[in-house]
Amino acid sequence: MLCLAAQAAAHTKKGYLRDKFYRLKARRGHNCAITLGQRSAGGAR
């Protein structure tokens, strides 16, 4: 469920989570960025 929320946040036009996703994607790759985005979207660290 959080995976879908992270992907949706990554594909918005503007936003903090979108920017964070693209920074992580450049460093770690798509799958890792989605996983870390889930943690950000869920509020857990």
Order of alpha helices (4+ residues) and beta strands (2+ residues): alpha-alpha-alpha
